[in-house]
Amino acid sequence: MPNVSVIMKGERDFAEVFKEIGGPEADQMIRRFHTQGAQITVRHTRPLVPVGRTGNLRESLRAAGAQRGGVAIVGDAKAYYARWVHNGTKRIKRQPFMYRGADRAAQEVHDLGYQLLEELLDG
C-alpha cells in the first residue's frame, strides 16, 4: 500500500463528546469535523510536499472524511513512492512532510472542533 495517512490526536475526543450529545445534528457535526479537519490538514501540508519533475506527489494529497474519522492521504497510482519519500529508505533521506503538516494544522483543527461544539450546543 503506497499511501501515507495522518490522523489527528484529540480527534477521537471531540467525536466522543458529539456522540454523548446525540441526535442527528451531532452526527452531522461529527462528519463536518472529520471532513473539514482533514481539509485543514491538507491545506497546511500541501506547501511542505516535496515536488519533483512531475508534481505527482503533491497532486496526490487529498482529504477524506466520514462518520468514523477524517484523514489526510498522500499517494496514488502515479505517486506510488509516497511512503518512500515520507518515511525514507536505506538510501533515501526521510522527509516527514505529513507529520509536519499535521503539526501545523493541529491548533486550527482543534479550534474547529470547539467551534462546531459551540454551534451544536447553541443551535
Backbone bond lengths (Angstrom), bond angles and torsions (degrees), N, CA, C in turn:
res aa  C-N    CA-C-N  psi(-1)  N-CA   C-N-CA  omega(-1)  CA-C   N-CA-C  phi
1 M - - - 1.453 - - 1.523 108.87 -
2 P 1.321 119.47 115.41 1.459 122.15 -173.11 1.521 114.36 -83.33
3 N 1.302 119.25 -5.82 1.462 121.37 -174.41 1.518 112.53 -77.94
4 V 1.318 115.26 151.41 1.457 123.36 170.00 1.514 105.59 -120.63
5 S 1.324 117.79 131.05 1.462 119.95 -179.82 1.520 110.08 -131.49
6 V 1.314 115.26 154.76 1.458 122.21 -179.45 1.519 108.57 -127.66
7 I 1.309 116.04 132.91 1.457 122.37 175.33 1.521 106.79 -117.80
8 M 1.324 116.95 130.72 1.466 121.47 -175.36 1.526 111.68 -75.43
9 K 1.333 116.33 138.75 1.460 121.09 172.58 1.519 108.26 -70.52
10 G 1.316 116.39 145.46 1.455 120.70 179.75 1.513 113.25 89.01
11 E 1.312 116.49 -16.17 1.464 120.81 -179.65 1.527 110.11 -59.93
12 R 1.294 116.26 -41.19 1.457 121.61 -178.65 1.535 111.13 -63.38
13 D 1.340 116.01 -36.42 1.467 119.81 179.39 1.523 111.45 -61.79
14 F 1.329 116.59 -44.76 1.466 119.80 178.41 1.529 110.53 -63.14
15 A 1.322 116.71 -43.47 1.468 120.52 -179.63 1.527 110.70 -60.77
16 E 1.336 117.32 -39.50 1.464 120.38 179.23 1.527 111.35 -65.24
17 V 1.334 116.89 -39.82 1.464 120.32 178.36 1.525 110.08 -63.82
18 F 1.343 116.65 -44.77 1.465 120.07 178.30 1.531 110.50 -59.88
19 K 1.338 117.19 -41.47 1.467 120.92 -179.37 1.524 111.30 -65.56
20 E 1.342 116.60 -37.76 1.466 119.82 179.04 1.526 111.07 -63.52
21 I 1.327 116.63 -36.15 1.463 120.57 177.80 1.521 109.36 -66.93
22 G 1.336 116.23 -40.60 1.456 121.97 173.93 1.518 114.02 75.72
23 G 1.312 114.57 175.45 1.455 121.69 178.13 1.513 112.76 91.15
24 P 1.340 115.94 165.83 1.464 120.56 -178.56 1.527 112.63 -65.70
25 E 1.340 117.23 -31.10 1.465 119.47 178.95 1.525 110.24 -65.90
26 A 1.324 116.20 -38.73 1.465 120.25 179.22 1.526 110.49 -65.23
27 D 1.326 116.94 -41.08 1.468 120.44 177.68 1.522 110.92 -61.59
28 Q 1.328 115.69 -40.83 1.463 120.28 178.62 1.529 110.43 -64.97
29 M 1.325 117.25 -39.63 1.468 121.15 179.42 1.522 111.17 -66.85
30 I 1.327 117.17 -37.83 1.469 120.36 176.90 1.526 109.33 -60.07
31 R 1.326 115.72 -47.51 1.466 120.39 -179.47 1.529 110.54 -62.23
32 R 1.334 117.08 -43.89 1.476 120.62 178.08 1.521 111.03 -61.48
33 F 1.328 116.27 -42.66 1.464 120.66 179.92 1.524 110.84 -61.25
34 H 1.314 116.70 -46.54 1.462 120.01 -179.22 1.527 111.78 -65.33
35 T 1.316 116.85 -44.99 1.464 120.74 -178.30 1.523 111.53 -67.43
36 Q 1.325 117.14 -50.85 1.464 120.22 -177.78 1.525 111.46 -69.12
37 G 1.330 117.51 -34.89 1.461 120.52 176.97 1.522 111.55 -62.46
38 A 1.323 116.49 -41.56 1.466 120.33 177.45 1.528 110.67 -66.28
39 Q 1.337 117.30 -38.58 1.468 120.60 178.46 1.527 111.27 -65.68
40 I 1.319 117.82 -38.61 1.465 121.54 176.83 1.523 109.71 -62.87
41 T 1.323 116.52 -43.54 1.463 120.68 179.48 1.520 110.97 -62.20
42 V 1.318 117.33 -41.91 1.466 120.91 177.76 1.525 110.46 -62.84
43 R 1.323 116.88 -42.75 1.469 120.64 -179.68 1.534 111.41 -60.87
44 H 1.321 117.37 -38.75 1.461 120.82 179.62 1.530 112.32 -78.39
45 T 1.316 117.19 -24.89 1.466 121.47 -176.97 1.523 112.40 -86.07
46 R 1.322 117.68 -34.37 1.467 121.62 -174.12 1.534 113.85 -49.91
47 P 1.336 120.28 -45.18 1.473 118.84 -179.79 1.531 113.81 -66.85
48 L 1.320 117.66 -16.11 1.462 121.61 -176.75 1.523 113.30 -92.21
49 V 1.328 117.39 -11.61 1.464 121.09 -176.72 1.523 109.32 -70.06
50 P 1.343 117.40 126.41 1.464 119.54 176.81 1.528 110.28 -62.16
51 V 1.317 116.02 137.63 1.461 120.62 -177.64 1.521 109.26 -114.99
52 G 1.327 115.09 124.87 1.458 120.86 175.15 1.517 109.84 -98.15
53 R 1.309 115.79 -154.69 1.468 120.34 -178.22 1.519 112.84 -64.28
54 T 1.326 117.10 -38.16 1.468 119.95 -173.34 1.524 113.88 -92.69
55 G 1.314 118.36 -27.30 1.461 121.12 -175.89 1.523 113.20 75.96
56 N 1.336 117.20 12.31 1.467 120.77 -177.10 1.525 112.94 -62.51
57 L 1.329 116.74 -35.56 1.459 119.32 -178.39 1.524 110.42 -64.60
58 R 1.312 116.82 -46.71 1.471 120.52 179.01 1.531 110.43 -64.12
59 E 1.326 117.34 -40.71 1.471 120.84 179.83 1.525 112.40 -65.52
60 S 1.334 117.06 -25.66 1.466 119.88 -177.65 1.527 112.92 -80.11
61 L 1.323 117.91 -9.85 1.466 121.42 179.67 1.523 109.80 -68.52
62 R 1.337 116.49 127.80 1.461 120.12 -177.43 1.525 109.92 -151.70
63 A 1.314 114.78 164.45 1.463 122.04 179.09 1.516 109.29 -112.13
64 A 1.312 115.45 145.66 1.458 121.22 174.76 1.520 107.53 -138.10
65 G 1.312 116.17 132.74 1.457 119.87 179.48 1.510 110.40 -143.15
66 A 1.322 115.42 145.16 1.459 120.93 179.21 1.521 108.04 -153.83
67 Q 1.299 116.27 -168.60 1.460 121.64 -179.04 1.529 111.24 -61.96
68 R 1.316 117.44 -37.21 1.462 120.91 -172.50 1.515 114.18 -88.93
69 G 1.337 119.42 -14.81 1.457 119.39 179.59 1.509 112.46 168.27
70 G 1.322 114.47 163.21 1.452 121.55 176.36 1.512 108.56 -119.32
71 V 1.305 116.55 147.03 1.453 119.56 -176.25 1.521 109.91 -150.95
72 A 1.322 115.62 144.59 1.461 122.11 171.68 1.521 106.57 -102.49
73 I 1.324 117.14 130.00 1.460 122.44 -173.10 1.521 109.47 -126.26
74 V 1.322 116.14 139.83 1.457 120.78 172.36 1.523 107.69 -129.43
75 G 1.325 115.51 139.66 1.457 121.14 179.71 1.513 111.00 115.60
76 D 1.323 115.83 137.92 1.457 122.94 175.24 1.518 106.96 -157.94
77 A 1.322 117.31 -164.25 1.463 120.45 -177.28 1.528 112.04 -61.40
78 K 1.333 117.42 -37.06 1.465 120.34 179.41 1.525 111.98 -78.45
79 A 1.321 116.78 -33.05 1.468 121.52 -178.60 1.530 109.59 -109.45
80 Y 1.325 115.76 51.78 1.462 122.41 -178.19 1.525 112.52 -62.82
81 Y 1.312 117.47 -15.90 1.465 124.13 -175.50 1.528 112.80 -89.98
82 A 1.327 118.02 7.50 1.473 121.84 -175.50 1.525 112.04 -53.92
83 R 1.305 117.36 -46.14 1.467 121.13 -178.62 1.523 111.12 -62.32
84 W 1.321 117.28 -38.90 1.469 120.11 -178.87 1.521 111.29 -66.94
85 V 1.336 116.04 -40.07 1.466 120.04 178.90 1.524 109.48 -67.75
86 H 1.310 116.83 -46.31 1.465 120.99 -176.03 1.532 112.09 -68.16
87 N 1.314 117.15 -51.18 1.463 121.43 -174.40 1.517 113.80 -91.57
88 G 1.325 116.89 -16.62 1.454 120.70 -178.31 1.522 112.10 79.62
89 T 1.315 114.48 169.07 1.460 122.21 175.38 1.524 106.96 -138.56
90 K 1.285 115.19 -170.48 1.463 120.01 178.44 1.530 110.95 -59.76
91 R 1.331 116.50 -35.19 1.469 120.92 -176.11 1.533 114.35 -110.69
92 I 1.319 117.73 -8.20 1.463 121.33 -178.58 1.523 108.47 -112.46
93 K 1.324 115.92 126.33 1.459 120.60 179.61 1.529 110.04 -68.25
94 R 1.292 115.52 138.03 1.465 123.40 179.81 1.529 110.59 -65.21
95 Q 1.359 116.53 136.00 1.467 122.57 176.17 1.534 107.96 -132.51
96 P 1.320 118.08 81.95 1.475 121.33 -173.12 1.526 113.66 -77.01
97 F 1.313 116.24 62.25 1.465 121.81 -176.94 1.522 112.55 -64.49
98 M 1.321 118.42 -31.36 1.469 120.68 179.91 1.528 110.55 -66.76
99 Y 1.313 117.17 -42.34 1.464 120.17 178.92 1.525 110.68 -65.18
100 R 1.317 116.24 -41.40 1.470 120.13 179.28 1.528 111.03 -64.38
101 G 1.325 116.21 -42.00 1.465 120.16 177.96 1.518 111.96 -64.25
102 A 1.330 116.61 -39.87 1.466 120.39 178.10 1.523 110.48 -65.05
103 D 1.326 116.76 -39.36 1.468 119.89 176.98 1.520 111.11 -62.37
104 R 1.327 116.39 -42.49 1.467 120.58 179.02 1.529 111.80 -64.70
105 A 1.318 116.66 -34.26 1.467 121.44 -175.22 1.524 113.31 -86.43
106 A 1.320 117.86 -15.30 1.466 121.53 -170.00 1.527 113.25 -53.26
107 Q 1.317 117.83 -48.83 1.460 119.89 -176.59 1.526 111.54 -64.37
108 E 1.331 116.23 -41.47 1.466 119.59 179.92 1.532 111.37 -65.86
109 V 1.330 116.79 -37.01 1.464 120.51 178.50 1.530 110.05 -67.20
110 H 1.319 116.53 -41.99 1.467 119.37 178.52 1.525 110.92 -65.51
111 D 1.332 116.45 -40.00 1.466 119.99 176.16 1.527 110.71 -60.44
112 L 1.332 116.42 -40.02 1.463 120.91 176.83 1.524 110.49 -60.26
113 G 1.327 116.99 -43.47 1.461 120.60 178.92 1.514 112.02 -59.11
114 Y 1.328 116.42 -44.85 1.465 119.84 178.55 1.526 111.43 -66.54
115 Q 1.324 116.64 -38.20 1.469 120.98 178.84 1.528 110.67 -62.82
116 L 1.325 116.99 -46.19 1.466 120.75 180.00 1.525 111.35 -66.87
117 L 1.319 116.10 -36.83 1.461 119.92 177.15 1.528 110.58 -63.99
118 E 1.321 116.01 -41.77 1.464 120.77 177.38 1.531 110.80 -62.98
119 E 1.349 116.54 -43.32 1.473 120.60 177.36 1.524 110.99 -58.71
120 L 1.324 115.72 -42.61 1.463 120.52 -178.04 1.526 111.01 -65.92
121 L 1.315 116.80 -41.63 1.463 120.26 -178.19 1.526 112.17 -73.75
122 D 1.343 116.62 -33.97 1.467 120.44 -179.90 1.524 112.42 -78.89
123 G 1.328 115.66 -32.68 1.461 119.46 -172.54 1.456 111.18 -91.63
